């Protein structure tokens, strides 16, 4: 992953377990919500993790950034992409 890259993974499921939501859809990622040093990843990569409920589905979102602190442009790109997702 290069320093300017952004990768998004969205998992959608119908879960019987109820987890405490961390966002409403679509999430709006801010820099303080992003952390570097996720287990198994190089420290130069940071990640946002969130979980929420969209209608009857449990949604988990993982957004990886190619830097320990994402740029404003990376945050804008990630948020714009998340706004385009339809369930």
PDB file of N, CA, C and O in Angstrom:
ATOM      1  N   UNK A   1       0.850  -1.162   0.000  1.00  0.00           N
ATOM      2  CA  UNK A   1       0.000   0.000   0.000  1.00  0.00           C
ATOM      3  C   UNK A   1       0.901   1.232   0.000  1.00  0.00           C
ATOM      4  O   UNK A   1       1.772   1.377   0.858  1.00  0.00           O
ATOM      5  N   UNK A   2       0.684   2.114  -0.967  1.00  0.00           N
ATOM      6  CA  UNK A   2       1.485   3.341  -1.007  1.00  0.00           C
ATOM      7  C   UNK A   2       0.914   4.365  -0.031  1.00  0.00           C
ATOM      8  O   UNK A   2      -0.209   4.208   0.450  1.00  0.00           O
ATOM      9  N   UNK A   3       1.676   5.400   0.259  1.00  0.00           N
ATOM     10  CA  UNK A   3       1.275   6.370   1.276  1.00  0.00           C
ATOM     11  C   UNK A   3       0.017   7.148   0.910  1.00  0.00           C
ATOM     12  O   UNK A   3      -0.635   7.695   1.799  1.00  0.00           O
ATOM     13  N   UNK A   4      -0.344   7.216  -0.366  1.00  0.00           N
ATOM     14  CA  UNK A   4      -1.538   7.956  -0.785  1.00  0.00           C
ATOM     15  C   UNK A   4      -2.777   7.080  -0.951  1.00  0.00           C
ATOM     16  O   UNK A   4      -3.855   7.581  -1.271  1.00  0.00           O
ATOM     17  N   UNK A   5      -2.629   5.781  -0.734  1.00  0.00           N
ATOM     18  CA  UNK A   5      -3.741   4.852  -0.947  1.00  0.00           C
ATOM     19  C   UNK A   5      -4.744   4.866   0.203  1.00  0.00           C
ATOM     20  O   UNK A   5      -4.430   5.211   1.342  1.00  0.00           O
ATOM     21  N   UNK A   6      -5.974   4.471  -0.156  1.00  0.00           N
ATOM     22  CA  UNK A   6      -7.051   4.255   0.800  1.00  0.00           C
ATOM     23  C   UNK A   6      -7.726   2.953   0.389  1.00  0.00           C
ATOM     24  O   UNK A   6      -8.052   2.767  -0.783  1.00  0.00           O
ATOM     25  N   UNK A   7      -7.936   2.054   1.342  1.00  0.00           N
ATOM     26  CA  UNK A   7      -8.638   0.796   1.066  1.00  0.00           C
ATOM     27  C   UNK A   7      -9.832   0.709   2.005  1.00  0.00           C
ATOM     28  O   UNK A   7      -9.722   1.004   3.195  1.00  0.00           O
ATOM     29  N   UNK A   8     -10.980   0.300   1.456  1.00  0.00           N
ATOM     30  CA  UNK A   8     -12.207   0.218   2.256  1.00  0.00           C
ATOM     31  C   UNK A   8     -12.748  -1.200   2.186  1.00  0.00           C
ATOM     32  O   UNK A   8     -12.852  -1.795   1.114  1.00  0.00           O
ATOM     33  N   UNK A   9     -13.093  -1.730   3.366  1.00  0.00           N
ATOM     34  CA  UNK A   9     -13.760  -3.030   3.446  1.00  0.00           C
ATOM     35  C   UNK A   9     -15.052  -2.829   4.215  1.00  0.00           C
ATOM     36  O   UNK A   9     -15.050  -2.262   5.307  1.00  0.00           O
ATOM     37  N   UNK A  10     -16.166  -3.299   3.641  1.00  0.00           N
ATOM     38  CA  UNK A  10     -17.466  -3.201   4.293  1.00  0.00           C
ATOM     39  C   UNK A  10     -18.037  -4.601   4.392  1.00  0.00           C
ATOM     40  O   UNK A  10     -18.179  -5.291   3.383  1.00  0.00           O
ATOM     41  N   UNK A  11     -18.363  -5.022   5.596  1.00  0.00           N
ATOM     42  CA  UNK A  11     -18.997  -6.312   5.831  1.00  0.00           C
ATOM     43  C   UNK A  11     -20.435  -6.063   6.258  1.00  0.00           C
ATOM     44  O   UNK A  11     -20.701  -5.238   7.132  1.00  0.00           O
ATOM     45  N   UNK A  12     -21.358  -6.785   5.634  1.00  0.00           N
ATOM     46  CA  UNK A  12     -22.774  -6.637   5.938  1.00  0.00           C
ATOM     47  C   UNK A  12     -23.320  -8.003   6.321  1.00  0.00           C
ATOM     48  O   UNK A  12     -23.087  -8.995   5.630  1.00  0.00           O
ATOM     49  N   UNK A  13     -24.057  -8.044   7.440  1.00  0.00           N
ATOM     50  CA  UNK A  13     -24.592  -9.324   7.905  1.00  0.00           C
ATOM     51  C   UNK A  13     -25.869  -9.097   8.700  1.00  0.00           C
ATOM     52  O   UNK A  13     -26.161  -7.986   9.142  1.00  0.00           O
ATOM     53  N   UNK A  14     -26.593 -10.137   8.863  1.00  0.00           N
ATOM     54  CA  UNK A  14     -27.711 -10.143   9.807  1.00  0.00           C
ATOM     55  C   UNK A  14     -27.206 -10.895  11.022  1.00  0.00           C
ATOM     56  O   UNK A  14     -27.000 -12.108  10.975  1.00  0.00           O
ATOM     57  N   UNK A  15     -27.010 -10.178  12.097  1.00  0.00           N
ATOM     58  CA  UNK A  15     -26.417 -10.745  13.310  1.00  0.00           C
ATOM     59  C   UNK A  15     -27.480 -10.911  14.382  1.00  0.00           C
ATOM     60  O   UNK A  15     -28.411 -10.112  14.487  1.00  0.00           O
ATOM     61  N   UNK A  16     -27.324 -11.965  15.175  1.00  0.00           N
ATOM     62  CA  UNK A  16     -28.209 -12.115  16.326  1.00  0.00           C
ATOM     63  C   UNK A  16     -27.653 -11.353  17.524  1.00  0.00           C
ATOM     64  O   UNK A  16     -28.410 -10.890  18.377  1.00  0.00           O
ATOM     65  N   UNK A  17     -26.326 -11.225  17.587  1.00  0.00           N
ATOM     66  CA  UNK A  17     -25.706 -10.466  18.672  1.00  0.00           C
ATOM     67  C   UNK A  17     -25.841  -8.979  18.389  1.00  0.00           C
ATOM     68  O   UNK A  17     -25.646  -8.538  17.257  1.00  0.00           O
ATOM     69  N   UNK A  18     -26.167  -8.225  19.392  1.00  0.00           N
ATOM     70  CA  UNK A  18     -26.309  -6.775  19.241  1.00  0.00           C
ATOM     71  C   UNK A  18     -25.048  -6.099  19.764  1.00  0.00           C
ATOM     72  O   UNK A  18     -24.728  -6.207  20.947  1.00  0.00           O
ATOM     73  N   UNK A  19     -24.343  -5.411  18.896  1.00  0.00           N
ATOM     74  CA  UNK A  19     -23.160  -4.658  19.287  1.00  0.00           C
ATOM     75  C   UNK A  19     -23.518  -3.192  19.391  1.00  0.00           C
ATOM     76  O   UNK A  19     -24.436  -2.720  18.719  1.00  0.00           O
ATOM     77  N   UNK A  20     -22.812  -2.489  20.213  1.00  0.00           N
ATOM     78  CA  UNK A  20     -23.065  -1.049  20.366  1.00  0.00           C
ATOM     79  C   UNK A  20     -22.586  -0.324  19.104  1.00  0.00           C
ATOM     80  O   UNK A  20     -21.405  -0.398  18.764  1.00  0.00           O
ATOM     81  N   UNK A  21     -23.476   0.365  18.418  1.00  0.00           N
ATOM     82  CA  UNK A  21     -23.077   1.076  17.191  1.00  0.00           C
ATOM     83  C   UNK A  21     -22.079   2.195  17.485  1.00  0.00           C
ATOM     84  O   UNK A  21     -22.137   2.844  18.529  1.00  0.00           O
ATOM     85  N   UNK A  22     -21.169   2.401  16.546  1.00  0.00           N
ATOM     86  CA  UNK A  22     -20.218   3.503  16.643  1.00  0.00           C
ATOM     87  C   UNK A  22     -20.496   4.570  15.591  1.00  0.00           C
ATOM     88  O   UNK A  22     -19.821   5.599  15.566  1.00  0.00           O
ATOM     89  N   UNK A  23     -21.485   4.340  14.717  1.00  0.00           N
ATOM     90  CA  UNK A  23     -21.850   5.338  13.712  1.00  0.00           C
ATOM     91  C   UNK A  23     -23.260   5.097  13.212  1.00  0.00           C
ATOM     92  O   UNK A  23     -23.833   4.029  13.431  1.00  0.00           O
ATOM     93  N   UNK A  24     -23.819   6.101  12.535  1.00  0.00           N
ATOM     94  CA  UNK A  24     -25.019   5.940  11.725  1.00  0.00           C
ATOM     95  C   UNK A  24     -24.543   6.019  10.276  1.00  0.00           C
ATOM     96  O   UNK A  24     -23.477   6.569  10.003  1.00  0.00           O
ATOM     97  N   UNK A  25     -25.319   5.479   9.359  1.00  0.00           N
ATOM     98  CA  UNK A  25     -24.876   5.417   7.964  1.00  0.00           C
ATOM     99  C   UNK A  25     -25.218   6.696   7.235  1.00  0.00           C
ATOM    100  O   UNK A  25     -26.310   7.239   7.406  1.00  0.00           O
ATOM    101  N   UNK A  26     -24.299   7.182   6.425  1.00  0.00           N
ATOM    102  CA  UNK A  26     -22.914   6.732   6.276  1.00  0.00           C
ATOM    103  C   UNK A  26     -22.038   7.339   7.369  1.00  0.00           C
ATOM    104  O   UNK A  26     -22.304   8.444   7.841  1.00  0.00           O
ATOM    105  N   UNK A  27     -21.003   6.620   7.766  1.00  0.00           N
ATOM    106  CA  UNK A  27     -20.101   7.188   8.763  1.00  0.00           C
ATOM    107  C   UNK A  27     -19.338   8.379   8.184  1.00  0.00           C
ATOM    108  O   UNK A  27     -19.087   8.442   6.980  1.00  0.00           O
ATOM    109  N   UNK A  28     -18.983   9.296   9.033  1.00  0.00           N
ATOM    110  CA  UNK A  28     -18.165  10.446   8.645  1.00  0.00           C
ATOM    111  C   UNK A  28     -16.858  10.303   9.405  1.00  0.00           C
ATOM    112  O   UNK A  28     -16.805  10.571  10.605  1.00  0.00           O
ATOM    113  N   UNK A  29     -15.797   9.881   8.714  1.00  0.00           N
ATOM    114  CA  UNK A  29     -14.515   9.610   9.361  1.00  0.00           C
ATOM    115  C   UNK A  29     -13.770  10.919   9.593  1.00  0.00           C
ATOM    116  O   UNK A  29     -13.628  11.743   8.690  1.00  0.00           O
ATOM    117  N   UNK A  30     -13.302  11.086  10.815  1.00  0.00           N
ATOM    118  CA  UNK A  30     -12.464  12.228  11.159  1.00  0.00           C
ATOM    119  C   UNK A  30     -11.098  11.715  11.608  1.00  0.00           C
ATOM    120  O   UNK A  30     -10.965  10.559  12.011  1.00  0.00           O
ATOM    121  N   UNK A  31     -10.108  12.558  11.537  1.00  0.00           N
ATOM    122  CA  UNK A  31      -8.741  12.151  11.871  1.00  0.00           C
ATOM    123  C   UNK A  31      -8.613  11.536  13.273  1.00  0.00           C
ATOM    124  O   UNK A  31      -7.906  10.538  13.419  1.00  0.00           O
ATOM    125  N   UNK A  32      -9.269  12.087  14.318  1.00  0.00           N
ATOM    126  CA  UNK A  32      -9.133  11.474  15.648  1.00  0.00           C
ATOM    127  C   UNK A  32      -9.672  10.042  15.743  1.00  0.00           C
ATOM    128  O   UNK A  32      -9.315   9.306  16.662  1.00  0.00           O
ATOM    129  N   UNK A  33     -10.522   9.651  14.802  1.00  0.00           N
ATOM    130  CA  UNK A  33     -11.063   8.291  14.805  1.00  0.00           C
ATOM    131  C   UNK A  33     -10.120   7.279  14.154  1.00  0.00           C
ATOM    132  O   UNK A  33     -10.382   6.076  14.194  1.00  0.00           O
ATOM    133  N   UNK A  34      -9.041   7.749  13.565  1.00  0.00           N
ATOM    134  CA  UNK A  34      -8.103   6.893  12.843  1.00  0.00           C
ATOM    135  C   UNK A  34      -6.899   6.630  13.734  1.00  0.00           C
ATOM    136  O   UNK A  34      -6.355   7.546  14.350  1.00  0.00           O
ATOM    137  N   UNK A  35      -6.490   5.364  13.793  1.00  0.00           N
ATOM    138  CA  UNK A  35      -5.350   4.990  14.642  1.00  0.00           C
ATOM    139  C   UNK A  35      -4.340   4.182  13.841  1.00  0.00           C
ATOM    140  O   UNK A  35      -4.705   3.391  12.971  1.00  0.00           O
ATOM    141  N   UNK A  36      -3.074   4.391  14.146  1.00  0.00           N
ATOM    142  CA  UNK A  36      -1.997   3.593  13.543  1.00  0.00           C
ATOM    143  C   UNK A  36      -1.615   2.502  14.529  1.00  0.00           C
ATOM    144  O   UNK A  36      -1.934   2.577  15.716  1.00  0.00           O
ATOM    145  N   UNK A  37      -0.926   1.487  14.020  1.00  0.00           N
ATOM    146  CA  UNK A  37      -0.449   0.431  14.894  1.00  0.00           C
ATOM    147  C   UNK A  37      -1.435  -0.704  15.077  1.00  0.00           C
ATOM    148  O   UNK A  37      -1.452  -1.333  16.135  1.00  0.00           O
ATOM    149  N   UNK A  38      -2.253  -0.981  14.082  1.00  0.00           N
ATOM    150  CA  UNK A  38      -3.198  -2.096  14.140  1.00  0.00           C
ATOM    151  C   UNK A  38      -2.432  -3.409  14.044  1.00  0.00           C
ATOM    152  O   UNK A  38      -1.512  -3.533  13.236  1.00  0.00           O
ATOM    153  N   UNK A  39      -2.797  -4.369  14.846  1.00  0.00           N
ATOM    154  CA  UNK A  39      -2.085  -5.653  14.890  1.00  0.00           C
ATOM    155  C   UNK A  39      -2.003  -6.294  13.504  1.00  0.00           C
ATOM    156  O   UNK A  39      -3.005  -6.432  12.803  1.00  0.00           O
ATOM    157  N   UNK A  40      -0.792  -6.677  13.133  1.00  0.00           N
ATOM    158  CA  UNK A  40      -0.566  -7.348  11.865  1.00  0.00           C
ATOM    159  C   UNK A  40      -0.281  -6.419  10.701  1.00  0.00           C
ATOM    160  O   UNK A  40       0.035  -6.885   9.606  1.00  0.00           O
ATOM    161  N   UNK A  41      -0.386  -5.111  10.916  1.00  0.00           N
ATOM    162  CA  UNK A  41      -0.110  -4.144   9.853  1.00  0.00           C
ATOM    163  C   UNK A  41       1.139  -3.339  10.200  1.00  0.00           C
ATOM    164  O   UNK A  41       1.444  -3.136  11.375  1.00  0.00           O
ATOM    165  N   UNK A  42       1.860  -2.882   9.181  1.00  0.00           N
ATOM    166  CA  UNK A  42       3.002  -2.010   9.457  1.00  0.00           C
ATOM    167  C   UNK A  42       2.533  -0.727  10.146  1.00  0.00           C
ATOM    168  O   UNK A  42       1.407  -0.283   9.921  1.00  0.00           O
ATOM    169  N   UNK A  43       3.379  -0.131  10.978  1.00  0.00           N
ATOM    170  CA  UNK A  43       2.995   1.073  11.731  1.00  0.00           C
ATOM    171  C   UNK A  43       2.749   2.278  10.832  1.00  0.00           C
ATOM    172  O   UNK A  43       2.151   3.259  11.274  1.00  0.00           O
ATOM    173  N   UNK A  44       3.200   2.225   9.575  1.00  0.00           N
ATOM    174  CA  UNK A  44       2.972   3.347   8.668  1.00  0.00           C
ATOM    175  C   UNK A  44       1.535   3.371   8.143  1.00  0.00           C
ATOM    176  O   UNK A  44       1.130   4.345   7.507  1.00  0.00           O
ATOM    177  N   UNK A  45       0.763   2.320   8.398  1.00  0.00           N
ATOM    178  CA  UNK A  45      -0.630   2.237   7.940  1.00  0.00           C
ATOM    179  C   UNK A  45      -1.550   2.508   9.126  1.00  0.00           C
ATOM    180  O   UNK A  45      -1.335   1.986  10.220  1.00  0.00           O
ATOM    181  N   UNK A  46      -2.569   3.322   8.904  1.00  0.00           N
ATOM    182  CA  UNK A  46      -3.552   3.602   9.950  1.00  0.00           C
ATOM    183  C   UNK A  46      -4.908   3.044   9.523  1.00  0.00           C
ATOM    184  O   UNK A  46      -5.130   2.734   8.352  1.00  0.00           O
ATOM    185  N   UNK A  47      -5.804   2.926  10.494  1.00  0.00           N
ATOM    186  CA  UNK A  47      -7.092   2.291  10.221  1.00  0.00           C
ATOM    187  C   UNK A  47      -8.219   2.972  10.992  1.00  0.00           C
ATOM    188  O   UNK A  47      -8.049   3.421  12.126  1.00  0.00           O
ATOM    189  N   UNK A  48      -9.363   3.031  10.341  1.00  0.00           N
ATOM    190  CA  UNK A  48     -10.615   3.416  10.987  1.00  0.00           C
ATOM    191  C   UNK A  48     -11.455   2.148  11.065  1.00  0.00           C
ATOM    192  O   UNK A  48     -11.558   1.406  10.088  1.00  0.00           O
ATOM    193  N   UNK A  49     -12.052   1.901  12.217  1.00  0.00           N
ATOM    194  CA  UNK A  49     -12.968   0.775  12.376  1.00  0.00           C
ATOM    195  C   UNK A  49     -14.277   1.297  12.936  1.00  0.00           C
ATOM    196  O   UNK A  49     -14.284   2.085  13.882  1.00  0.00           O
ATOM    197  N   UNK A  50     -15.366   0.865  12.363  1.00  0.00           N
ATOM    198  CA  UNK A  50     -16.664   1.287  12.869  1.00  0.00           C
ATOM    199  C   UNK A  50     -17.694   0.204  12.672  1.00  0.00           C
ATOM    200  O   UNK A  50     -17.530  -0.697  11.849  1.00  0.00           O
ATOM    201  N   UNK A  51     -18.754   0.307  13.438  1.00  0.00           N
ATOM    202  CA  UNK A  51     -19.828  -0.675  13.370  1.00  0.00           C
ATOM    203  C   UNK A  51     -21.147   0.054  13.573  1.00  0.00           C
ATOM    204  O   UNK A  51     -21.263   0.918  14.443  1.00  0.00           O
ATOM    205  N   UNK A  52     -22.131  -0.298  12.771  1.00  0.00           N
ATOM    206  CA  UNK A  52     -23.441   0.330  12.922  1.00  0.00           C
ATOM    207  C   UNK A  52     -24.540  -0.553  12.372  1.00  0.00           C
ATOM    208  O   UNK A  52     -24.291  -1.623  11.816  1.00  0.00           O
ATOM    209  N   UNK A  53     -25.743  -0.085  12.537  1.00  0.00           N
ATOM    210  CA  UNK A  53     -26.900  -0.819  12.043  1.00  0.00           C
ATOM    211  C   UNK A  53     -27.540   0.015  10.935  1.00  0.00           C
ATOM    212  O   UNK A  53     -27.802   1.205  11.104  1.00  0.00           O
ATOM    213  N   UNK A  54     -27.784  -0.637   9.799  1.00  0.00           N
ATOM    214  CA  UNK A  54     -28.464  -0.002   8.678  1.00  0.00           C
ATOM    215  C   UNK A  54     -29.707  -0.843   8.406  1.00  0.00           C
ATOM    216  O   UNK A  54     -29.631  -1.961   7.897  1.00  0.00           O
ATOM    217  N   UNK A  55     -30.852  -0.268   8.761  1.00  0.00           N
ATOM    218  CA  UNK A  55     -32.120  -1.010   8.724  1.00  0.00           C
ATOM    219  C   UNK A  55     -31.961  -2.308   9.516  1.00  0.00           C
ATOM    220  O   UNK A  55     -31.744  -2.248  10.726  1.00  0.00           O
ATOM    221  N   UNK A  56     -32.056  -3.446   8.897  1.00  0.00           N
ATOM    222  CA  UNK A  56     -31.983  -4.724   9.620  1.00  0.00           C
ATOM    223  C   UNK A  56     -30.618  -5.392   9.512  1.00  0.00           C
ATOM    224  O   UNK A  56     -30.468  -6.565   9.853  1.00  0.00           O
ATOM    225  N   UNK A  57     -29.637  -4.654   9.043  1.00  0.00           N
ATOM    226  CA  UNK A  57     -28.313  -5.244   8.827  1.00  0.00           C
ATOM    227  C   UNK A  57     -27.277  -4.618   9.755  1.00  0.00           C
ATOM    228  O   UNK A  57     -27.323  -3.424  10.052  1.00  0.00           O
ATOM    229  N   UNK A  58     -26.346  -5.449  10.204  1.00  0.00           N
ATOM    230  CA  UNK A  58     -25.189  -4.986  10.964  1.00  0.00           C
ATOM    231  C   UNK A  58     -24.073  -4.726   9.952  1.00  0.00           C
ATOM    232  O   UNK A  58     -23.761  -5.588   9.131  1.00  0.00           O
ATOM    233  N   UNK A  59     -23.479  -3.550  10.012  1.00  0.00           N
ATOM    234  CA  UNK A  59     -22.466  -3.150   9.044  1.00  0.00           C
ATOM    235  C   UNK A  59     -21.165  -2.844   9.779  1.00  0.00           C
ATOM    236  O   UNK A  59     -21.148  -2.060  10.728  1.00  0.00           O
ATOM    237  N   UNK A  60     -20.075  -3.469   9.332  1.00  0.00           N
ATOM    238  CA  UNK A  60     -18.743  -3.177   9.861  1.00  0.00           C
ATOM    239  C   UNK A  60     -17.926  -2.533   8.752  1.00  0.00           C
ATOM    240  O   UNK A  60     -17.940  -2.986   7.607  1.00  0.00           O
ATOM    241  N   UNK A  61     -17.221  -1.482   9.104  1.00  0.00           N
ATOM    242  CA  UNK A  61     -16.425  -0.737   8.124  1.00  0.00           C
ATOM    243  C   UNK A  61     -14.981  -0.675   8.610  1.00  0.00           C
ATOM    244  O   UNK A  61     -14.714  -0.335   9.763  1.00  0.00           O
ATOM    245  N   UNK A  62     -14.066  -1.005   7.722  1.00  0.00           N
ATOM    246  CA  UNK A  62     -12.639  -0.875   7.968  1.00  0.00           C
ATOM    247  C   UNK A  62     -12.069  -0.029   6.834  1.00  0.00           C
ATOM    248  O   UNK A  62     -12.225  -0.369   5.661  1.00  0.00           O
ATOM    249  N   UNK A  63     -11.420   1.057   7.180  1.00  0.00           N
ATOM    250  CA  UNK A  63     -10.795   1.902   6.172  1.00  0.00           C
ATOM    251  C   UNK A  63      -9.315   2.008   6.519  1.00  0.00           C
ATOM    252  O   UNK A  63      -8.956   2.463   7.604  1.00  0.00           O
ATOM    253  N   UNK A  64      -8.464   1.588   5.596  1.00  0.00           N
ATOM    254  CA  UNK A  64      -7.024   1.642   5.801  1.00  0.00           C
ATOM    255  C   UNK A  64      -6.440   2.793   4.999  1.00  0.00           C
ATOM    256  O   UNK A  64      -6.809   3.022   3.847  1.00  0.00           O
ATOM    257  N   UNK A  65      -5.530   3.504   5.626  1.00  0.00           N
ATOM    258  CA  UNK A  65      -4.843   4.629   4.999  1.00  0.00           C
ATOM    259  C   UNK A  65      -3.358   4.316   4.931  1.00  0.00           C
ATOM    260  O   UNK A  65      -2.813   3.697   5.845  1.00  0.00           O
ATOM    261  N   UNK A  66      -2.702   4.734   3.865  1.00  0.00           N
ATOM    262  CA  UNK A  66      -1.296   4.433   3.654  1.00  0.00           C
ATOM    263  C   UNK A  66      -0.332   5.267   4.481  1.00  0.00           C
ATOM    264  O   UNK A  66       0.874   5.221   4.242  1.00  0.00           O
ATOM    265  N   UNK A  67      -0.826   6.018   5.433  1.00  0.00           N
ATOM    266  CA  UNK A  67       0.005   6.856   6.309  1.00  0.00           C
ATOM    267  C   UNK A  67      -0.475   6.691   7.751  1.00  0.00           C
ATOM    268  O   UNK A  67      -1.616   6.294   7.986  1.00  0.00           O
ATOM    269  N   UNK A  68       0.391   6.993   8.711  1.00  0.00           N
ATOM    270  CA  UNK A  68      -0.046   6.928  10.106  1.00  0.00           C
ATOM    271  C   UNK A  68      -1.119   7.968  10.436  1.00  0.00           C
ATOM    272  O   UNK A  68      -1.968   7.740  11.297  1.00  0.00           O
ATOM    273  N   UNK A  69      -1.074   9.105   9.748  1.00  0.00           N
ATOM    274  CA  UNK A  69      -2.091  10.157   9.889  1.00  0.00           C
ATOM    275  C   UNK A  69      -2.598  10.499   8.485  1.00  0.00           C
ATOM    276  O   UNK A  69      -1.863  11.086   7.692  1.00  0.00           O
ATOM    277  N   UNK A  70      -3.843  10.138   8.172  1.00  0.00           N
ATOM    278  CA  UNK A  70      -4.337  10.397   6.815  1.00  0.00           C
ATOM    279  C   UNK A  70      -4.408  11.891   6.515  1.00  0.00           C
ATOM    280  O   UNK A  70      -4.628  12.717   7.401  1.00  0.00           O
ATOM    281  N   UNK A  71      -4.216  12.204   5.250  1.00  0.00           N
ATOM    282  CA  UNK A  71      -4.324  13.589   4.801  1.00  0.00           C
ATOM    283  C   UNK A  71      -5.804  13.979   4.716  1.00  0.00           C
ATOM    284  O   UNK A  71      -6.685  13.120   4.736  1.00  0.00           O
ATOM    285  N   UNK A  72      -6.060  15.278   4.623  1.00  0.00           N
ATOM    286  CA  UNK A  72      -7.434  15.740   4.417  1.00  0.00           C
ATOM    287  C   UNK A  72      -8.010  15.151   3.139  1.00  0.00           C
ATOM    288  O   UNK A  72      -9.184  14.785   3.093  1.00  0.00           O
ATOM    289  N   UNK A  73      -7.184  15.059   2.102  1.00  0.00           N
ATOM    290  CA  UNK A  73      -7.637  14.482   0.837  1.00  0.00           C
ATOM    291  C   UNK A  73      -8.026  13.018   0.978  1.00  0.00           C
ATOM    292  O   UNK A  73      -9.037  12.590   0.420  1.00  0.00           O
ATOM    293  N   UNK A  74      -7.244  12.253   1.712  1.00  0.00           N
ATOM    294  CA  UNK A  74      -7.581  10.840   1.928  1.00  0.00           C
ATOM    295  C   UNK A  74      -8.896  10.717   2.704  1.00  0.00           C
ATOM    296  O   UNK A  74      -9.731   9.876   2.370  1.00  0.00           O
ATOM    297  N   UNK A  75      -9.084  11.535   3.721  1.00  0.00           N
ATOM    298  CA  UNK A  75     -10.331  11.501   4.481  1.00  0.00           C
ATOM    299  C   UNK A  75     -11.518  11.879   3.596  1.00  0.00           C
ATOM    300  O   UNK A  75     -12.571  11.246   3.669  1.00  0.00           O
ATOM    301  N   UNK A  76     -11.357  12.903   2.766  1.00  0.00           N
ATOM    302  CA  UNK A  76     -12.435  13.307   1.842  1.00  0.00           C
ATOM    303  C   UNK A  76     -12.776  12.179   0.882  1.00  0.00           C
ATOM    304  O   UNK A  76     -13.951  11.888   0.654  1.00  0.00           O
ATOM    305  N   UNK A  77     -11.749  11.537   0.314  1.00  0.00           N
ATOM    306  CA  UNK A  77     -11.993  10.437  -0.631  1.00  0.00           C
ATOM    307  C   UNK A  77     -12.713   9.277   0.043  1.00  0.00           C
ATOM    308  O   UNK A  77     -13.658   8.725  -0.521  1.00  0.00           O
ATOM    309  N   UNK A  78     -12.282   8.903   1.236  1.00  0.00           N
ATOM    310  CA  UNK A  78     -12.917   7.797   1.948  1.00  0.00           C
ATOM    311  C   UNK A  78     -14.372   8.134   2.273  1.00  0.00           C
ATOM    312  O   UNK A  78     -15.261   7.315   2.043  1.00  0.00           O
ATOM    313  N   UNK A  79     -14.619   9.318   2.799  1.00  0.00           N
ATOM    314  CA  UNK A  79     -15.990   9.707   3.145  1.00  0.00           C
ATOM    315  C   UNK A  79     -16.881   9.805   1.920  1.00  0.00           C
ATOM    316  O   UNK A  79     -18.049   9.420   1.975  1.00  0.00           O
ATOM    317  N   UNK A  80     -16.352  10.312   0.818  1.00  0.00           N
ATOM    318  CA  UNK A  80     -17.134  10.392  -0.425  1.00  0.00           C
ATOM    319  C   UNK A  80     -17.507   8.998  -0.911  1.00  0.00           C
ATOM    320  O   UNK A  80     -18.635   8.774  -1.351  1.00  0.00           O
ATOM    321  N   UNK A  81     -16.575   8.070  -0.835  1.00  0.00           N
ATOM    322  CA  UNK A  81     -16.851   6.694  -1.268  1.00  0.00           C
ATOM    323  C   UNK A  81     -17.909   6.052  -0.371  1.00  0.00           C
ATOM    324  O   UNK A  81     -18.807   5.372  -0.868  1.00  0.00           O
ATOM    325  N   UNK A  82     -17.816   6.256   0.920  1.00  0.00           N
ATOM    326  CA  UNK A  82     -18.804   5.688   1.835  1.00  0.00           C
ATOM    327  C   UNK A  82     -20.197   6.261   1.587  1.00  0.00           C
ATOM    328  O   UNK A  82     -21.188   5.544   1.728  1.00  0.00           O
ATOM    329  N   UNK A  83     -20.290   7.529   1.224  1.00  0.00           N
ATOM    330  CA  UNK A  83     -21.595   8.130   0.919  1.00  0.00           C
ATOM    331  C   UNK A  83     -22.237   7.506  -0.319  1.00  0.00           C
ATOM    332  O   UNK A  83     -23.459   7.547  -0.464  1.00  0.00           O
ATOM    333  N   UNK A  84     -21.450   6.940  -1.194  1.00  0.00           N
ATOM    334  CA  UNK A  84     -21.980   6.327  -2.423  1.00  0.00           C
ATOM    335  C   UNK A  84     -22.514   4.913  -2.207  1.00  0.00           C
ATOM    336  O   UNK A  84     -23.220   4.395  -3.073  1.00  0.00           O
ATOM    337  N   UNK A  85     -22.205   4.287  -1.105  1.00  0.00           N
ATOM    338  CA  UNK A  85     -22.616   2.897  -0.860  1.00  0.00           C
ATOM    339  C   UNK A  85     -24.116   2.832  -0.622  1.00  0.00           C
ATOM    340  O   UNK A  85     -24.665   3.617   0.151  1.00  0.00           O
ATOM    341  N   UNK A  86     -24.768   1.902  -1.282  1.00  0.00           N
ATOM    342  CA  UNK A  86     -26.215   1.665  -1.119  1.00  0.00           C
ATOM    343  C   UNK A  86     -26.432   0.222  -0.717  1.00  0.00           C
ATOM    344  O   UNK A  86     -25.769  -0.687  -1.217  1.00  0.00           O
ATOM    345  N   UNK A  87     -27.368   0.026   0.193  1.00  0.00           N
ATOM    346  CA  UNK A  87     -27.694  -1.334   0.644  1.00  0.00           C
ATOM    347  C   UNK A  87     -29.031  -1.757   0.095  1.00  0.00           C
ATOM    348  O   UNK A  87     -29.484  -2.870   0.361  1.00  0.00           O
TER     349      UNK A  87
END
